[in-house]
Every structure is written in C-alpha cells, then in structure tokens.
Amino acid sequence: MRPDPRSPDPRSLGPRSPGAETAAPYPDTFYSRTLADARRRPALTGRVSVECAVIGAGFAGVFTALSLARAGMRVALIEAQAVGWGASGRNGGFVSDGFASGAAAIRRRVGAAQAEALQALSSEGVEILRHEIATLAIAGADPVPGILRLRRYDRSEDLRADATPEAPYLDQAAIRRHLETARYKHGIAERTAFHIHPLNTLRALVAEVERLGGLVFEQSPVTGADLDGPLKVLTTPAGRIEAPRVVLATGGYTGPLVPRLRRAILPIATYVMLSEPAPDLLAQAIRTRMAVGDDRRAGDYYRLVQDGTRLLWGGRITTHAASPAGIGRALRAEMLGVYPQLGPLKTDLVWSGLMAYARHRMPQIGPLQPGVWHVTGFGGHGLNTTAIGGRVTAEAILGTSDRVALFAPFGLDWAGGPVGLAAAQATYWALQVQDWWRERKEA
C-alpha cells in the first residue's frame, strides 16, 4: 500500500523546546513538544510522612493538593508517570462551564435547585483556572478567549432562548464572519470561555504546590495501599508514604489498586490531530482565534494554535485500542467535510489519551472511606470540573465546607466492565447515526 501523503510525520513539528531533551517521558504530542518548563521531578525513595497524600498528578489531583497546600497542610503528589502524563496533558484545552452529562439529565436526577448549584460550581471552576493563570503569570498557558458552540442543522429556537450578553446567538451570516463554511447553521459565542495549553498550565500549578512546601514524585506508581487504619500507608517500588488522609485522583489510567474505584469508571480513548504550519491556508477557512465545537452528540472540536499557524482538531472516541493513523484519517475526513478548501493541509501528528467516564457521565467526587477521598470521572468536560472538584475535595478534608455533598448522587456506580465498554461504544455509534440523520432531515 502506498503511504498516505497526509499521514503524520512526527519529525515535522520542528525542534522541541529548550531543555525538552531532559523532560519526563511524555507521549509525543503538540503539548509535550512545546513545554515551557521541562524539569523532572524525583521518584519516591525511602519513607516519607505527610498530612495528605494525593495519588495522580493530573488536574484533579493537583488542584486538590494546591488548595490543601495553601491552607498550610503538608501534601505529597504521587504520579506513576509524569505530571500531566494522562488526559490532563493531552486534551483539547477547552475551558467552559457545564458537565458532560448535560443540564437536562442532571435536573432529572437531582432536581432543579441542586442542578443550579452544580452549574454554579462548574462556572466557578472556569474562574478558578482563569484566576490561577493570571495570578501565577503562567508561562506558556496561552489563554485565548472565546468558544463558538455551533449547530449543523437548521433549528434555532432553543439557542435564541438561551442566549445571553455573555453568550450571544449567532445566525449563519454571523458565523460566516468567523468561519468560511456553510456547514454550520446556528450557534452561540461563549465569550467567558477560553482555551489553553493544558500541560504548561498544569506543570506551573505543580510548581506552585512545590513552592508552598508540597512534595511531588514522578515515576512512582503506587503498588500497594493499606487504607484501613488511621494512618494510611502507600508503597511504591522504592519508597513508602504514610499519611492520615489519601486522595485518589487517577482518572482514565486507574489501575486495580482500589477495585471499587476501578470498577466505577470506563476508560474511553479520544483523539487529536495537529496540522503542519500553514497560516495562509488556514486563514482562508478560519478567521478567528476562538475555539470551535459543534453540538453533535458525537461531535468535533478544534482551534488554531501557535499564533494561528496550526490547526488542532479533536474528536472520535473508542473503547478499544485504535490506530492513531487510521483515526487521523477519520478526523481529517471530518475536517474536510467542514472545510474542503483545507485539502492541501498536511497532518503532522496524531495522539490519543484515556478519559475516565462514569455511567452517569458526571464527576465522581466524595469520601470512599474514613480518611480516603476519590476525585475522578471527568471525561468529556474536564478542565473546569477538575478545578472545582479539587477545590471542594480539599474543603471537605479541611472541614471548611460540605460542598462536595452536591456530588453525592453521582457515586461510584458499577460501570459494567467489558459489557459497559461495549455498550459505550455502541452508544457512540448510535449517536453518530442520529447526528447524521438529524442533519439531513433538518438541513
């Protein structure tokens, strides 16, 4: 078979950032190649005592540790790979309010008042991230305001009704001022939302944890855990941590350490591709630095990066290992369905990452047993929800609020194991078919 001329060439992204040759072993992504700070953290060795140990240095674990450290608690972050190695360092970088479950499903489960309180928490999560990037002056976070939420079929009554000054309704003519395509019919411009370089942001937050006296250990998988006594004991290949409190924040890469937690999540893979540098070609299609996401239930999301010179396009999910090259071709086909004028655009890189989904598609945040908390299940809407999830978990540990109780109805439900994964994949395929039919029926 002749090689695809648009297939990814990992060499074509250009040189890595200064010092990247000493970086922890990240997967090859746009984010790992553009690190603002490539320092490694040591592996855990010997015996360490802290007041709280947090397993998992993704956004959920880091925000928990940061809030505790700011309150004066001595904390340790323990990461099996590298800070942000999982979905926290590979995602699309969108920061907006809401949850993956959707407002209507949340209201049905908990009622209007609690749904409104949860929505307020999700909005607070957006502001937490915005505040941290600004006050810490995070180098390389590259925040860019605005996300366009667009619709590919011709019905607008609900969008018009939900529009606000901060999220105005866009008709097709308004959309065309930003995007040279006839694919989108209606939309909303979320002006308070933004997008970022997630890995640079996360690594800077970890540096702040360290500045406050927190300990951070990489390449330190937790291989054993005694969580039943008043003093919890975690063991790694070369060390041991003792703490009266433990937080489990392991996401889509959760292993068998705590079986109840592992049974409650579905590890779902999502995919992202990055184009070659082509600012003039991209400008023919995309005339905005706002990010874009369509409102299909199996939709795509994309944004310009590196000062508008490259296109980052994400979408597709699988519940089994899939060829990044094959998924890259599928993502490229989606891109050309919206922007046929980008036919000459080459793909430089495709990567994937595992997200943690619960059956109810809400974060799973709360106490597991005395002295042990879990903060996971952020698939589909992670950056704002990890920020607020970490904060309310820390508040519960410190005894300063019981806001974590708002998440109690969304517990560690069994996700169904292999049957659950098969059902999730079948649901995704069914949603794709429904999206396809709706677009043609209401074109």
LUMTI-461228 format. One record per residue (C-alpha): residue in three letters; x, y, z. Coordinates in steps of 0.001 Angstrom, whole numbers, padded with zeros to 6 digits, always signed. Layout:
! LUMTI-461228
AlaXYZ/...
! end
This chain:
! LUMTI-461228
Met+000000+000000+000000/Arg+001319+003428-000907/Pro+001795+005680+002155/Asp-000811+008369+002699/Pro+000790+011722+001773/Arg-001249+013383+004540/Ser-000180+010916+007232/Pro+001551+012165+010376/Asp+005306+012748+010299/Pro+006459+013210+013908/Arg+009640+014917+012723/Ser+007808+017756+011017/Leu+006619+019605+014115/Gly+010037+021202+014470/Pro+012546+021254+017286/Arg+011485+020660+020839/Ser+011540+023458+023366/Pro+014813+024236+025176/Gly+015518+021593+027786/Ala+012910+019193+026415/Glu+015555+016506+025971/Thr+015526+016205+029783/Ala+011749+016169+030098/Ala+009889+013316+031704/Pro+008794+010708+029130/Tyr+005573+012156+027767/Pro+003712+010775+024762/Asp+004594+012653+021586/Thr+002027+015464+021390/Phe+001922+019142+020495/Tyr+001887+019922+024193/Ser+004909+017785+025106/Arg+006872+019402+022277/Thr+006091+022923+023459/Leu+006871+022701+027161/Ala+007683+025971+028883/Asp+009345+024093+031768/Ala+010743+020619+031177/Arg+012107+019860+034651/Arg+011749+016351+036012/Arg+010600+015522+039497/Pro+012289+012759+041502/Ala+010906+009309+042133/Leu+009841+008497+045668/Thr+012552+006791+047682/Gly+012648+005911+051346/Arg+009988+006739+053902/Val+008008+009999+053802/Ser+005336+011269+056194/Val+002813+013925+055156/Glu-000630+015095+056220/Cys-002263+014155+052914/Ala-001085+012009+050003/Val-002663+012566+046586/Ile-002336+009783+044005/Gly-002368+011169+040463/Ala-000812+014420+039224/Gly-003463+015376+036700/Phe-005611+018468+037147/Ala-007913+016879+039754/Gly-005066+015779+041989/Val-003076+018962+041508/Phe-005983+021283+042324/Thr-006676+019222+045449/Ala-003045+019404+046528/Leu-002794+023118+045717/Ser-005820+024000+047831/Leu-004506+021936+050743/Ala-001011+023406+050492/Arg-002421+026926+050501/Ala-004203+026063+053740/Gly-000874+025076+055278/Met-001209+021304+055009/Arg+001876+019266+054111/Val+000959+017302+050991/Ala+002581+014873+048585/Leu+001599+014278+044957/Ile+002469+010791+043724/Glu+002464+010212+039960/Ala+003069+006896+038223/Gln+004433+008550+035076/Ala+004971+012319+034743/Val+002941+015350+035791/Gly+000032+015559+033334/Trp+001054+012376+031505/Gly-002573+011290+031076/Ala-005613+013096+029697/Ser-004794+016264+031667/Gly-001792+016853+029424/Arg-003269+015671+026106/Asn-006769+017192+025886/Gly-008237+019858+023615/Gly-007626+022663+026101/Phe-011235+023970+026231/Val-012310+025711+029450/Ser-016063+026324+029705/Asp-018856+025686+032176/Gly-021121+022685+032285/Phe-020786+018927+032712/Ala-020591+016066+030224/Ser-023956+014765+031427/Gly-025837+017839+030274/Ala-028165+020133+032219/Ala-031398+018262+031471/Ala-030051+014909+032678/Ile-028703+016497+035861/Arg-032073+018132+036620/Arg-033864+014823+036144/Arg-031548+013140+038627/Val-031266+015741+041389/Gly-033938+018381+040801/Ala-033749+021984+039689/Ala-032248+023515+042849/Gln-029323+021100+043139/Ala-028750+021219+039385/Glu-028470+025003+039610/Ala-025961+024693+042470/Leu-023876+022231+040447/Gln-023957+024574+037454/Ala-022655+027360+039695/Leu-019789+025092+040760/Ser-018904+024358+037140/Ser-018801+028095+036398/Glu-016614+028609+039465/Gly-014231+026022+038019/Val-013790+028167+034906/Glu-012939+031176+037058/Ile-010504+029158+039188/Leu-008466+028320+036108/Arg-008660+031856+034755/His-007539+033248+038123/Glu-004621+030832+038508/Ile-003266+031539+035028/Ala-003442+035292+035630/Thr-002153+035491+039203/Leu+000661+032968+038699/Ala+001506+034517+035294/Ile+001800+031006+033885/Ala+004298+030958+031060/Gly+003079+029060+028031/Ala-000542+028734+029198/Asp-001507+030811+026144/Pro-005094+031577+027180/Val-007273+032689+024265/Pro-010837+033927+024953/Gly-013973+032550+023359/Ile-015516+029282+022218/Leu-018030+029018+019364/Arg-020692+026346+020015/Leu-022169+025615+016606/Arg-025073+023612+015187/Arg-025084+021733+011899/Tyr-028864+021538+011425/Asp-031495+024221+010913/Arg-033266+024696+014238/Ser-032530+027661+016484/Glu-035402+028304+018913/Asp-033604+026879+021956/Leu-030359+028677+021138/Arg-032129+032002+020789/Ala-033938+031436+024091/Asp-030723+030528+025929/Ala-028635+033381+024510/Thr-027243+035987+026934/Pro-024979+039042+026547/Glu-022060+036801+027562/Ala-023167+034085+025118/Pro-024942+035764+022187/Tyr-026810+033863+019495/Leu-025138+033668+016064/Asp-027022+033188+012815/Gln-025351+031749+009740/Ala-024210+035132+008483/Ala-022546+035910+011817/Ile-020848+032516+011816/Arg-019536+033141+008289/Arg-017736+036233+009541/His-015583+033871+011612/Leu-015539+030663+009563/Glu-015603+030153+005808/Thr-018023+027232+005689/Ala-021697+026620+005045/Arg-021771+023612+007369/Tyr-022949+025499+010460/Lys-026473+026927+010654/His-026701+028455+014139/Gly-024562+028923+017208/Ile-023631+030573+020464/Ala-020434+032523+021166/Glu-019322+031720+024722/Arg-017326+034847+025485/Thr-016468+033896+029067/Ala-014999+030546+027966/Phe-011387+030226+026797/His-008784+027715+025695/Ile-005271+026993+026897/His-002128+024885+026661/Pro-003160+022392+029373/Leu+000208+020762+030014/Asn+002093+024026+030557/Thr-000732+025188+032827/Leu-000687+022018+034895/Arg+003090+021959+035295/Ala+003033+025543+036557/Leu+000361+024654+039117/Val+002577+021804+040311/Ala+005484+024218+040672/Glu+003249+026342+042927/Val+002460+023275+045062/Glu+006214+022761+045455/Arg+006799+026430+046290/Leu+004288+026070+049107/Gly+006201+023115+050530/Gly+004396+020248+048819/Leu+006290+017190+047631/Val+005931+015890+044068/Phe+007138+012458+042983/Glu+007140+011217+039367/Gln+007814+007707+038039/Ser+006378+006387+041314/Pro+003459+004003+040694/Val+001635+003078+043888/Thr+001882-000700+044085/Gly+000323-001218+047490/Ala-002121+000614+049712/Asp-003202-000027+053295/Leu-006106+002402+053673/Asp-008000+000903+056613/Gly-006191+002228+059681/Pro-005983+005807+060973/Leu-002573+006074+059284/Lys-002697+005162+055595/Val+000372+003549+054004/Leu+001190+003725+050287/Thr+004094+001806+048815/Thr+005932+002362+045531/Pro+008810+000375+044002/Ala+011398+002343+046001/Gly+009509+004127+048757/Arg+006688+004427+051225/Ile+004366+007297+052181/Glu+002451+007488+055442/Ala-000450+009905+055811/Pro-003731+010091+057738/Arg-005503+011211+054541/Val-005348+009934+050956/Val-006959+011287+047782/Leu-007378+009020+044735/Ala-007261+011094+041525/Thr-006155+008633+038862/Gly-008650+009210+036002/Gly-008671+007085+032878/Tyr-005484+005290+033881/Thr-006898+003975+037162/Gly-005442+000548+037913/Pro-006520-002281+040216/Leu-005147-000715+043429/Val-008676+000095+044686/Pro-011033-002315+042887/Arg-014201-000387+043751/Leu-012821+002712+042084/Arg-011587+000841+039026/Arg-014985-000823+038539/Ala-016727+002563+038588/Ile-015033+004137+035562/Leu-014961+003462+031836/Pro-011593+004304+030242/Ile-012526+005919+026922/Ala-009944+006943+024311/Thr-010229+010229+022461/Tyr-008034+011521+019630/Val-006430+014742+018479/Met-004541+015663+015325/Leu-002273+018612+014602/Ser-001679+020171+011202/Glu+001515+021400+009630/Pro+002227+025147+009873/Ala+000079+026751+007157/Pro-001131+030189+008344/Asp-002149+031476+004910/Leu-004119+028352+004025/Leu-005801+028200+007439/Ala-006771+031873+007189/Gln-008856+031024+004123/Ala-011091+028886+006343/Ile-010796+030130+009933/Arg-010697+033847+010709/Thr-010969+033672+014492/Arg-008784+032604+017392/Met-011865+031423+019257/Ala-012114+027660+019621/Val-014933+025786+017899/Gly-017079+022861+018964/Asp-020178+021548+017226/Asp-023158+020465+019290/Arg-023472+016981+017844/Arg-023635+014304+020470/Ala-020648+012733+018734/Gly-019044+015981+017665/Asp-015675+017516+016873/Tyr-013747+020382+018437/Tyr-010864+022414+017090/Arg-008800+025579+017455/Leu-005831+027365+015991/Val-002598+027119+017979/Gln+000894+028568+017758/Asp-000345+032073+016926/Gly-002769+030766+014340/Thr-000215+028839+012306/Arg-001505+025312+013042/Leu-004872+023638+013450/Leu-005542+021295+016380/Trp-008596+019109+015669/Gly-010074+016593+018094/Gly-012907+014115+018192/Arg-013824+010452+017865/Ile-013861+008057+020778/Thr-013133+004363+021040/Thr-013306+001883+023878/His-010535-000269+022418/Ala-007068+000384+021070/Ala-007272+002050+017668/Ser-004618+003002+015151/Pro-003788+006705+015536/Ala-003048+006858+011808/Gly-006474+005429+010975/Ile-008199+007760+013410/Gly-006165+010616+011959/Arg-007599+009884+008531/Ala-011108+009849+010020/Leu-010510+013199+011737/Arg-009117+014590+008507/Ala-012241+013483+006666/Glu-014346+015313+009277/Met-012220+018439+008795/Leu-012606+018343+005017/Gly-016358+017857+005384/Val-016440+021280+007035/Tyr-013573+022961+005184/Pro-012937+021365+001771/Gln-010552+024234+000994/Leu-008107+022695+003509/Gly-007472+019739+001201/Pro-003766+020598+000801/Leu-003243+020798+004586/Lys-000966+018054+005869/Thr-001188+016368+009250/Asp+001936+016399+011387/Leu+000879+014432+014428/Val-001960+012362+015911/Trp-002240+011274+019541/Ser-004750+009784+021930/Gly-005471+009656+025653/Leu-007776+007849+028049/Met-010555+009744+029797/Ala-012487+008408+032788/Tyr-016250+008270+032280/Ala-018844+007186+034803/Arg-022098+005626+033640/His-023906+008790+034734/Arg-021303+010960+032910/Met-020718+013137+035985/Pro-017592+013586+038106/Gln-017243+011101+040957/Ile-016166+013165+043951/Gly-016506+012300+047614/Pro-015428+010097+050526/Leu-014556+006467+049827/Gln-013994+005519+053474/Pro-012717+007337+056578/Gly-009694+009413+055594/Val-009904+008452+051889/Trp-011452+010538+049090/His-011896+009978+045376/Val-011955+012688+042706/Thr-012273+011215+039222/Gly-014644+010684+036283/Phe-014051+013954+034407/Gly-014316+012631+030848/Gly-015998+014938+028367/His-015769+018213+030290/Gly-012641+018078+032382/Leu-010805+021340+032858/Asn-013427+023329+034740/Thr-014750+020312+036631/Thr-011308+019127+037771/Ala-010628+022620+039108/Ile-013785+022748+041203/Gly-013564+019045+042046/Gly-010140+019509+043572/Arg-011264+022571+045487/Val-014380+021034+047063/Thr-012433+017879+047940/Ala-009851+019995+049741/Glu-012622+021916+051510/Ala-014081+018616+052751/Ile-010689+017462+054009/Leu-010090+020792+055760/Gly-013632+020915+057129/Thr-014291+024358+055665/Ser-017347+023400+053571/Asp-019567+020467+052665/Arg-019985+021489+049016/Val-018632+018108+047974/Ala-022015+016693+049069/Leu-023560+018167+045914/Phe-021863+015336+044014/Ala-023158+012592+046332/Pro-025973+011481+043956/Phe-023312+010704+041354/Gly-021445+007967+043142/Leu-019214+005051+042251/Asp-021833+003159+040273/Trp-020527-000004+038662/Ala-019631+000883+035075/Gly-020341-002575+033685/Gly-016828-003812+032924/Pro-016352-005147+029376/Val-020102-005063+028806/Gly-020144-001402+029842/Leu-017351-000609+027402/Ala-019174-002398+024593/Ala-022366-000521+025437/Ala-020492+002798+025452/Gln-019047+002096+022010/Ala-022444+001053+020662/Thr-023994+004204+022121/Tyr-021370+006359+020419/Trp-022012+004714+017060/Ala-025760+005162+017542/Leu-025242+008849+018325/Gln-023212+009249+015147/Val-026090+007782+013151/Gln-028605+010040+014927/Asp-026452+013095+014236/Trp-026170+012124+010566/Trp-029941+011640+010241/Arg-030817+014858+012077/Glu-028537+016935+009858/Arg-030149+015554+006715/Lys-033731+015705+007992/Glu-033433+019292+009227/Ala-030926+020677+006737/
! end
